[in-house]
Amino acid sequence: MGGSLGCHRSIPKDPTDFSCGKRKFSAACNFGHILVNQERLNINTATEEELMTLPGVNRTVAQNIVEYRDCIGGFKKVEDLALVSGIGATKLEVIKLEICVSSRTSSSQHSPSSLRKDLDHQSSTGMNINTATPAQLMSIRGITEKIAKNIVAYRAEHGPFKSIEDLVRVNHINSSLLDKIRFQVFRGALQGSRPPTPMEG
């Protein structure tokens, strides 16, 4: 009888232990999954500084990644990174496990404040092509003194730019150069209501 009682006592004990173990295992799995997501860098939202934390990515390569990303409107898959100048297939293999790709839209739904921050950052660091002086325009990569003066002269003659694309009408700016500079500039309203007439002064 005693042996039989011991047996009865152990029956409910086993499934309890088993389910407890199962819960623990499941929690550990979920936790691990969260960690993996946190550790991986989303190359569609990462800044230059964040990209430079990846092995073999220096400032130049990070800038190439950001410029290429803006040109194509975001990476569709991790493998697209191999197309960036300075990455290639070999370097991609090294950093592949440390990066992930998710669309900017989905990430902004999770953290709208970070999207706002990105927009603020862009407007504060970009150059307003409707108010910039030649000296300010020359601080943009790809803009020479001659092109900067052409931009200001065009603006004085034709009025403020209606869109970034209008820059291709300026002498010495072609679509290739426009692609390089479009993410460093923005079209803002002119300060004040005075018409731009520096050439007449």
C-alpha positions as YAML, in Angstrom:
chain: A
units: angstrom
residues:
- id: 1
  name: MET
  ca: [0.00, 0.00, 0.00]
- id: 2
  name: GLY
  ca: [2.79, 2.35, 0.99]
- id: 3
  name: GLY
  ca: [4.50, 1.81, -2.35]
- id: 4
  name: SER
  ca: [1.21, 2.41, -4.13]
- id: 5
  name: LEU
  ca: [0.68, 5.69, -2.23]
- id: 6
  name: GLY
  ca: [4.15, 6.86, -3.14]
- id: 7
  name: CYS
  ca: [3.38, 6.16, -6.75]
- id: 8
  name: HIS
  ca: [0.12, 8.14, -6.58]
- id: 9
  name: ARG
  ca: [1.94, 11.07, -5.02]
- id: 10
  name: SER
  ca: [4.53, 11.13, -7.74]
- id: 11
  name: ILE
  ca: [2.06, 11.14, -10.66]
- id: 12
  name: PRO
  ca: [0.77, 14.73, -10.23]
- id: 13
  name: LYS
  ca: [4.26, 15.88, -9.39]
- id: 14
  name: ASP
  ca: [5.79, 14.91, -12.78]
- id: 15
  name: PRO
  ca: [3.50, 16.90, -15.09]
- id: 16
  name: THR
  ca: [3.84, 19.93, -12.80]
- id: 17
  name: ASP
  ca: [7.61, 19.75, -13.09]
- id: 18
  name: PHE
  ca: [7.33, 19.19, -16.80]
- id: 19
  name: SER
  ca: [5.03, 22.15, -17.43]
- id: 20
  name: CYS
  ca: [7.13, 24.33, -15.16]
- id: 21
  name: GLY
  ca: [10.21, 23.34, -17.15]
- id: 22
  name: LYS
  ca: [8.34, 24.03, -20.37]
- id: 23
  name: ARG
  ca: [7.38, 27.53, -19.20]
- id: 24
  name: LYS
  ca: [10.96, 28.26, -18.26]
- id: 25
  name: PHE
  ca: [12.21, 27.05, -21.63]
- id: 26
  name: SER
  ca: [9.63, 29.10, -23.50]
- id: 27
  name: ALA
  ca: [10.47, 32.26, -21.53]
- id: 28
  name: ALA
  ca: [14.16, 31.76, -22.19]
- id: 29
  name: CYS
  ca: [13.46, 31.35, -25.91]
- id: 30
  name: ASN
  ca: [11.40, 34.53, -26.08]
- id: 31
  name: PHE
  ca: [14.01, 36.45, -24.14]
- id: 32
  name: GLY
  ca: [16.73, 35.24, -26.47]
- id: 33
  name: HIS
  ca: [14.67, 36.32, -29.46]
- id: 34
  name: ILE
  ca: [14.30, 39.85, -28.03]
- id: 35
  name: LEU
  ca: [18.04, 40.05, -27.42]
- id: 36
  name: VAL
  ca: [18.85, 39.06, -30.98]
- id: 37
  name: ASN
  ca: [16.59, 41.82, -32.31]
- id: 38
  name: GLN
  ca: [18.13, 44.40, -30.02]
- id: 39
  name: GLU
  ca: [21.68, 43.47, -30.93]
- id: 40
  name: ARG
  ca: [21.14, 43.54, -34.68]
- id: 41
  name: LEU
  ca: [21.48, 46.90, -36.38]
- id: 42
  name: ASN
  ca: [18.68, 47.92, -38.72]
- id: 43
  name: ILE
  ca: [20.57, 49.23, -41.76]
- id: 44
  name: ASN
  ca: [17.46, 51.09, -42.95]
- id: 45
  name: THR
  ca: [17.33, 53.38, -39.90]
- id: 46
  name: ALA
  ca: [20.93, 53.37, -38.61]
- id: 47
  name: THR
  ca: [22.89, 56.63, -38.52]
- id: 48
  name: GLU
  ca: [26.46, 56.94, -39.83]
- id: 49
  name: GLU
  ca: [27.78, 56.68, -36.27]
- id: 50
  name: GLU
  ca: [25.79, 53.47, -35.63]
- id: 51
  name: LEU
  ca: [26.93, 51.94, -38.93]
- id: 52
  name: MET
  ca: [30.55, 52.66, -37.95]
- id: 53
  name: THR
  ca: [30.17, 50.22, -35.02]
- id: 54
  name: LEU
  ca: [30.05, 47.37, -37.57]
- id: 55
  name: PRO
  ca: [33.35, 45.57, -38.26]
- id: 56
  name: GLY
  ca: [35.26, 47.06, -41.19]
- id: 57
  name: VAL
  ca: [32.88, 50.03, -41.63]
- id: 58
  name: ASN
  ca: [34.66, 53.40, -41.45]
- id: 59
  name: ARG
  ca: [33.19, 56.88, -41.92]
- id: 60
  name: THR
  ca: [33.47, 56.78, -45.72]
- id: 61
  name: VAL
  ca: [31.75, 53.39, -46.03]
- id: 62
  name: ALA
  ca: [29.05, 54.50, -43.56]
- id: 63
  name: GLN
  ca: [28.39, 57.59, -45.70]
- id: 64
  name: ASN
  ca: [28.22, 55.39, -48.82]
- id: 65
  name: ILE
  ca: [25.65, 53.16, -47.11]
- id: 66
  name: VAL
  ca: [23.46, 56.13, -46.10]
- id: 67
  name: GLU
  ca: [23.67, 57.74, -49.56]
- id: 68
  name: TYR
  ca: [22.92, 54.47, -51.37]
- id: 69
  name: ARG
  ca: [20.04, 53.75, -48.95]
- id: 70
  name: ASP
  ca: [18.50, 57.17, -49.65]
- id: 71
  name: CYS
  ca: [18.92, 56.69, -53.41]
- id: 72
  name: ILE
  ca: [17.08, 53.36, -53.49]
- id: 73
  name: GLY
  ca: [14.54, 54.31, -50.81]
- id: 74
  name: GLY
  ca: [15.73, 51.72, -48.30]
- id: 75
  name: PHE
  ca: [17.25, 48.24, -48.47]
- id: 76
  name: LYS
  ca: [14.84, 45.40, -49.29]
- id: 77
  name: LYS
  ca: [17.16, 42.67, -47.96]
- id: 78
  name: VAL
  ca: [20.48, 42.41, -46.15]
- id: 79
  name: GLU
  ca: [22.20, 41.17, -49.32]
- id: 80
  name: ASP
  ca: [21.54, 44.55, -51.03]
- id: 81
  name: LEU
  ca: [24.29, 45.97, -48.83]
- id: 82
  name: ALA
  ca: [26.89, 44.16, -50.98]
- id: 83
  name: LEU
  ca: [26.11, 46.65, -53.78]
- id: 84
  name: VAL
  ca: [27.38, 49.58, -51.68]
- id: 85
  name: SER
  ca: [30.85, 50.88, -52.56]
- id: 86
  name: GLY
  ca: [33.31, 49.65, -49.91]
- id: 87
  name: ILE
  ca: [31.23, 46.65, -48.78]
- id: 88
  name: GLY
  ca: [31.15, 43.87, -51.39]
- id: 89
  name: ALA
  ca: [30.33, 40.21, -50.79]
- id: 90
  name: THR
  ca: [33.33, 39.46, -48.55]
- id: 91
  name: LYS
  ca: [32.68, 42.22, -46.03]
- id: 92
  name: LEU
  ca: [28.94, 41.49, -46.11]
- id: 93
  name: GLU
  ca: [29.64, 37.93, -44.90]
- id: 94
  name: VAL
  ca: [31.47, 39.37, -41.88]
- id: 95
  name: ILE
  ca: [28.74, 41.80, -40.82]
- id: 96
  name: LYS
  ca: [25.69, 39.87, -42.05]
- id: 97
  name: LEU
  ca: [24.91, 38.37, -38.62]
- id: 98
  name: GLU
  ca: [25.03, 41.79, -36.96]
- id: 99
  name: ILE
  ca: [22.51, 43.56, -39.20]
- id: 100
  name: CYS
  ca: [18.86, 43.28, -40.15]
- id: 101
  name: VAL
  ca: [16.48, 45.02, -42.53]
- id: 102
  name: SER
  ca: [13.05, 46.31, -41.71]
- id: 103
  name: SER
  ca: [11.14, 48.98, -43.55]
- id: 104
  name: ARG
  ca: [11.26, 52.53, -42.24]
- id: 105
  name: THR
  ca: [7.48, 52.58, -42.07]
- id: 106
  name: SER
  ca: [7.21, 49.69, -39.64]
- id: 107
  name: SER
  ca: [9.95, 51.05, -37.40]
- id: 108
  name: SER
  ca: [8.32, 54.48, -37.31]
- id: 109
  name: GLN
  ca: [5.06, 52.92, -36.15]
- id: 110
  name: HIS
  ca: [6.90, 51.53, -33.15]
- id: 111
  name: SER
  ca: [8.75, 54.76, -32.39]
- id: 112
  name: PRO
  ca: [7.24, 57.82, -34.05]
- id: 113
  name: SER
  ca: [9.44, 60.06, -31.90]
- id: 114
  name: SER
  ca: [12.58, 58.66, -33.55]
- id: 115
  name: LEU
  ca: [11.10, 59.41, -36.98]
- id: 116
  name: ARG
  ca: [10.38, 62.98, -35.89]
- id: 117
  name: LYS
  ca: [13.94, 63.21, -34.64]
- id: 118
  name: ASP
  ca: [15.22, 62.05, -38.04]
- id: 119
  name: LEU
  ca: [13.14, 64.70, -39.79]
- id: 120
  name: ASP
  ca: [14.33, 67.42, -37.41]
- id: 121
  name: HIS
  ca: [17.90, 66.26, -37.90]
- id: 122
  name: GLN
  ca: [17.52, 66.37, -41.66]
- id: 123
  name: SER
  ca: [16.10, 69.89, -41.75]
- id: 124
  name: SER
  ca: [18.67, 71.23, -39.30]
- id: 125
  name: THR
  ca: [21.67, 69.71, -41.09]
- id: 126
  name: GLY
  ca: [20.49, 70.09, -44.70]
- id: 127
  name: MET
  ca: [21.16, 73.27, -46.66]
- id: 128
  name: ASN
  ca: [18.26, 75.49, -47.72]
- id: 129
  name: ILE
  ca: [18.94, 76.03, -51.43]
- id: 130
  name: ASN
  ca: [16.69, 79.10, -51.46]
- id: 131
  name: THR
  ca: [18.61, 81.05, -48.79]
- id: 132
  name: ALA
  ca: [22.17, 79.61, -48.79]
- id: 133
  name: THR
  ca: [25.08, 81.86, -49.72]
- id: 134
  name: PRO
  ca: [27.81, 80.65, -52.13]
- id: 135
  name: ALA
  ca: [30.11, 80.00, -49.16]
- id: 136
  name: GLN
  ca: [27.45, 77.84, -47.45]
- id: 137
  name: LEU
  ca: [26.71, 75.97, -50.69]
- id: 138
  name: MET
  ca: [30.40, 75.15, -51.08]
- id: 139
  name: SER
  ca: [30.29, 73.20, -47.81]
- id: 140
  name: ILE
  ca: [28.13, 70.60, -49.61]
- id: 141
  name: ARG
  ca: [30.12, 67.68, -50.96]
- id: 142
  name: GLY
  ca: [30.26, 67.96, -54.76]
- id: 143
  name: ILE
  ca: [29.52, 71.71, -54.98]
- id: 144
  name: THR
  ca: [32.45, 73.76, -56.30]
- id: 145
  name: GLU
  ca: [32.77, 77.55, -56.01]
- id: 146
  name: LYS
  ca: [31.67, 77.93, -59.65]
- id: 147
  name: ILE
  ca: [28.54, 75.78, -59.16]
- id: 148
  name: ALA
  ca: [27.69, 77.60, -55.90]
- id: 149
  name: LYS
  ca: [27.80, 80.95, -57.71]
- id: 150
  name: ASN
  ca: [25.72, 79.52, -60.57]
- id: 151
  name: ILE
  ca: [23.04, 78.39, -58.09]
- id: 152
  name: VAL
  ca: [22.83, 81.85, -56.50]
- id: 153
  name: ALA
  ca: [22.82, 83.56, -59.92]
- id: 154
  name: TYR
  ca: [20.04, 81.25, -61.17]
- id: 155
  name: ARG
  ca: [18.03, 81.91, -58.02]
- id: 156
  name: ALA
  ca: [18.44, 85.68, -58.45]
- id: 157
  name: GLU
  ca: [17.29, 85.52, -62.06]
- id: 158
  name: HIS
  ca: [14.45, 82.99, -61.83]
- id: 159
  name: GLY
  ca: [13.33, 83.31, -58.21]
- id: 160
  name: PRO
  ca: [13.35, 80.59, -55.52]
- id: 161
  name: PHE
  ca: [13.61, 76.93, -56.51]
- id: 162
  name: LYS
  ca: [10.22, 75.19, -56.56]
- id: 163
  name: SER
  ca: [11.80, 71.77, -55.99]
- id: 164
  name: ILE
  ca: [15.20, 70.12, -55.57]
- id: 165
  name: GLU
  ca: [14.90, 68.78, -59.14]
- id: 166
  name: ASP
  ca: [15.06, 72.39, -60.46]
- id: 167
  name: LEU
  ca: [18.78, 72.37, -59.60]
- id: 168
  name: VAL
  ca: [19.49, 70.46, -62.84]
- id: 169
  name: ARG
  ca: [18.63, 73.67, -64.73]
- id: 170
  name: VAL
  ca: [21.68, 75.32, -63.17]
- id: 171
  name: ASN
  ca: [24.89, 75.29, -65.25]
- id: 172
  name: HIS
  ca: [27.26, 72.39, -64.41]
- id: 173
  name: ILE
  ca: [24.65, 70.44, -62.40]
- id: 174
  name: ASN
  ca: [23.57, 67.20, -64.03]
- id: 175
  name: SER
  ca: [21.31, 64.44, -62.74]
- id: 176
  name: SER
  ca: [24.31, 62.47, -61.43]
- id: 177
  name: LEU
  ca: [25.50, 65.39, -59.28]
- id: 178
  name: LEU
  ca: [21.93, 66.07, -58.19]
- id: 179
  name: ASP
  ca: [21.66, 62.50, -56.88]
- id: 180
  name: LYS
  ca: [24.80, 63.07, -54.79]
- id: 181
  name: ILE
  ca: [23.68, 66.34, -53.23]
- id: 182
  name: ARG
  ca: [19.90, 65.94, -52.98]
- id: 183
  name: PHE
  ca: [20.10, 64.47, -49.47]
- id: 184
  name: GLN
  ca: [22.32, 67.29, -48.24]
- id: 185
  name: VAL
  ca: [19.90, 70.05, -49.25]
- id: 186
  name: PHE
  ca: [16.24, 70.95, -48.90]
- id: 187
  name: ARG
  ca: [13.98, 73.50, -50.52]
- id: 188
  name: GLY
  ca: [12.86, 75.99, -47.90]
- id: 189
  name: ALA
  ca: [10.92, 79.21, -48.18]
- id: 190
  name: LEU
  ca: [12.83, 82.42, -48.64]
- id: 191
  name: GLN
  ca: [13.32, 84.43, -45.46]
- id: 192
  name: GLY
  ca: [11.24, 87.55, -45.67]
- id: 193
  name: SER
  ca: [9.20, 88.61, -48.68]
- id: 194
  name: ARG
  ca: [11.88, 90.59, -50.50]
- id: 195
  name: PRO
  ca: [12.59, 89.31, -54.01]
- id: 196
  name: PRO
  ca: [16.15, 88.01, -54.35]
- id: 197
  name: THR
  ca: [18.02, 90.74, -56.25]
- id: 198
  name: PRO
  ca: [21.67, 90.62, -55.10]
- id: 199
  name: MET
  ca: [22.90, 91.04, -58.70]
- id: 200
  name: GLU
  ca: [21.34, 94.49, -59.03]
- id: 201
  name: GLY
  ca: [23.03, 95.89, -55.93]
...
